[in-house]
Amino acid sequence: MATAQHNTTTTTTTTAAAATEHVSPAERKQSVASASNFNINAPSWQSCYYCTREHFKSVAEFVNHLRSRHCTREGGSFVCRYGFNGVCASLPLDGVSDRDYDAHVAKYHVNQQTRELPPEWGVYSAAQNLPAVLNDPQRGKQSNLFTKKWGEHFVERVHIPSTPRLPDITHADFAVYLGSIGKRYRWHERRQQQQQQQLTPTTATPEHLGGVPVPEIFLKSQLQLHHAATFAQVFPNYMQPEAGEDNASCTVQRQQTGRQLQEQLSHYLDIVEVRIAQQVAQKSAAFFHAMTTQHAILAEMQQAAEQVRQLRAALAQLHGSAVVDSFRVMRFAQRRQHYHATLDKLRLMATVHKTQPMLQLLLGTQDYVAALDLISTTQEILAAELLGVHCFKHLPMQLGEMEKLIDKMLTTEFERYAATDLNRPLTDADLETDSVCAEEDKLVAIVMGLLRKQNFGFVQSYQQEAIATIRAIIKQLLIELLSRGDHEICLTGAGEQSLELTLAEWLAMLQRASHALVAVLERIKAVVSIMQQTADAAAGGSSPHEHAVNLIDSEAFLSAAHHELLSAQLQQLLQAVCHYCHERCANIVSPQSLERCAATEQELLQLTQVVQEFCEATQSICNAPSVPLQLALKVQASRYAQRFHAERKQKLALLLDQERWRQVDIPHEFQRIIERMSAGDYAKQAPLDGSLVTNNGIDVSGNPVLLLEGKQPFALVGVALLLIQMLYEYGGSAHRLPLLASYHARNVVDLLRCFNSRSCQLIIGAGAMRVAGLKTITSTNLALVSRALQLVLYLLPRLREHFESMSGYEAIERDYQGHIKEIEHKIHGIVSERITAQLEAWDARPPIPSQTFRHISRHLVKLHEAIAGVLPEPQIHEIYGVVHRNFKDKLREQLLKLNIYNNGGPQHGVVTSELTFYMETLRTLKALPANQLDNGILEHIWLY
């Protein structure tokens, strides 16, 4: 029966374990507990399969439980989660309304007739491993991968042959083992059966001893009859009389009951005695064996006791002969060690006691680092080895005060040294560059002490002292400058306010200040270099400088981070001081006073040289450019460029208004200017005197035309020559002062744009008739303007190359080309209009040549006389080509109007004679290319 109960329990536990394989780890404990109490035949709504000890008395309670514990709400829909892994088998992931959810619960969870447990799943239940199938390198690309159905047949089964490394094991290999172990196993089985048969009566429960049930109360370890409940259980109904009986009968009844109880107890005692005898009989062999072996055990115990006594005697002898003396030696050695430690401690105390005199000696020799190291070491000794020594209880506080005093002393000494070194009398800057700062060893000692204290404020102190020194030098120079002049200016405070000085005074001031400031900056650089070398030594590195200072030998105490920070501060110090020098020099003179004075090119050149030299010197010191002084120089350069441009632009405008637009001779000087501009040579200044220029143009001495590259003749007007001279002056100024190149480049473009627009207004717009008093604008005037524009176009690429960059170059080139085309259109337009007017009155009748063609010939000759000496032959051919095309077009119209055809009639002969006369005129003038001067017009004129 016990075996049957055990099997039932095992089956139930196995079923619960199988069910837990399908749930999450969080639900496994609940599932095991609920599965153990799960009844398959019970209604499904009485208990929850996934919640521990959840039982319900009604369907409503079960439905409320599912809604609160196994349902999620997403928006307005409900998702059932009553299932393994939170997924309902009937409604997996679809959300439904409230009414549909109640219907789903009632149909699939409340009224479910059978409750089947899901099958157990393990890691061996998977048929295939999809990543392994897809990444199998032996299969390659599979064509039907996405058309096959997933399952156990997704991959074809392949027979794996047995490995040749393992032998083939059969049943015959175990025959020898089975034959040898079979006899022992059968003997073991028989022995087990005999033991079970013998132990069957004794293994029964105590309540069935001897077949007679013994009450459980007699089998307890304690039988307390003085308790009423125990007494009533042992003697049931012994003291309670029955109703209606007298005392005599009660006494007799009690006696009988007592005798029966005594007999029953005696029977229980006999049964127990019999069973005890049986147990003693079964264990008799072991009892007699123990009795026989007791004498041997006693003998062995006596022998062991004797051996223990002998061992104790030997240990006592060894303790007296060897251990006691050894321990005495060890105790004496330890005592000697204690004496030595005490002596060392006393010596250490004596050394610490000499700390203050040693500090005084080190401070007297300016060995601040050793003094600070001594203080630090003494404080560590006091805190670690002499802690609690009464005589030194005030020494740590005294050492702390001494350390603060040394810190103040170092700061004071550094400030005094900085003031003394910076305020030394100034020497020549060239000599100052190779000098070493005064009292170099003292500076090294002070800086090492400050670095040992990690007091990096000395860099800022030195920067302030350097700025104060620079301020004092500039103030002194200003006082000396003002004392020599007539200015009544009072310098108040630090003297940093801007003064009303002229450009010449500012230039003189900069020349003197630059030399003095460079000398001071070299001193500052020397001091900063020594500071950097000291910092390198404090950080454990070696100085790369050739003249490295002799530093104090000590261990590296400056960390890499502090060393990097200090190096950055020292570099920033040099940059800040140099920047202040530039800023102070730039702000000496007020901008208002500089605006009122006009700087000459020589003054600007001197100012540029001074500023560049000073900037190069400061950049070599701090390795960084400074802007303020260069910015002030650029402001002066901009003002000079503006004034330079304004003067020449105004002069050009006046010359344009006064120009008579007649050809002038080219002086030899202008020919040389053009040649130098063509070669890019602007080193020589253009003559600025009036020997070459008259009121109405250029002096008559010189060549009639300007030759470019020795073969291109240019007939020019006087204003064009002056424009060339101005362009050469712009280029020469930019060559001498490269700072002005960008300003002059923009101004040259503006000047050329002004010349182009104003010449267009005066010639094409006929403004010269009103301004200069010209009676008419002739073709010669137009040709001269066109030639001047062509000369500018020739010089534009060379100007651009000289100025390196010209914004608006493409635009001004397009404007000039357009202006030239417009002039050409104006020239051939004038002649074309007159030819058209003559042809409109022409008729094909004698005399030949007619008066009309004589006038046309006269107009062509006049045009050639006007432009032949000005324009080049290709341009003349182009103009006459346009006039020739217009002539042919108008003549065809007139022939059509007069109904004259190529029929060999009299009128056709008149037309042929007229055209022959016309072409003869063109041949005489050579107005067209040779291939266009044949009589082909006699045939072309009739082609419509």
Secondary structure, 3 states (H helix, E strand, C coil): CHHHHHHHHHHHHHHHHHHHCCCCHHHHHHHHHHHHCCCCCCCCCCECCCCCCCECCCHHHHHHHHHHHCEEEECCEEEECCCHHHCCCCCCCCCECHHHHHHHHHHHHHCCCCCCCCCCCCHHHCCCCHHHHHCCCCCCCCCCCCCCCCCCCCCCCCCCCCCCCCCCCCHHHHHHHHHHHHHHHHHHHHHHHHHHHHHCCCCCCHHHHHHCCCCHHHHCCCCCCCCHHHHHHHCCCCCCCCCCCCHHHHHHHHHHHHHHHHHHHHHHHHHHHHHHHHHHHHCHHHHHHHHHHHHHHHHHHHHHHHHHHHHHHHHHHHHHHHHHHHHHHHHHHHHHHHHHHHHHHHHHHHHHHCHHHHHHHHHHCCCHHHHHHHHHHHHHHHHHCCCCCHHHCCHHHHHHHHHHHHHHHHHHHHHHHHHHHHCCCCCCHHHHHCCCCCCHHHHHHHHHHHHHCCCCCHHHHHHHHHHHHHHHHHHHHHHHHHHHCCCCCCCCCCCCCCECCCHHHHHHHHHHHHHHHHHHHHHHHHHHHHHHHHHHHHCCCCCCCCCCCCCCCCCCCCCHHHHHHHHHHHHHHHHHHHHHHHHHHHCCECHHHHHHCCCCHHHHHHHHHHHHHHHHHHHHHHCCCCCHHHHHHHHHHHHHHHHHHHHHHHHHHHHHHHCCCCCECECHHHHHHHHHHHHCCCCCCCCCCCCCEECCEECCCCECCEEECCCEEECECHHHHHHHHHHHHHHHHHHHCHHHHHHHHHHHHHHHHHHHHHHHHHHHCCCHHHHCCCCCCCHHHHHHHHHHHHHHHHHHHHHHHHHCCCCCHHHHHHHHHHHHHHHHHHHHHHHHHHHHHHHHCCCCCCCCCCHHHHHHHHHHHHHHHHHCCCCCHHHHHHHHHHHHHHHHHHHHHHHHHCCCCCCCCHHHHHHHHHHHHHHHHHHHHCCCCHHHCCCCHHHHCCCC
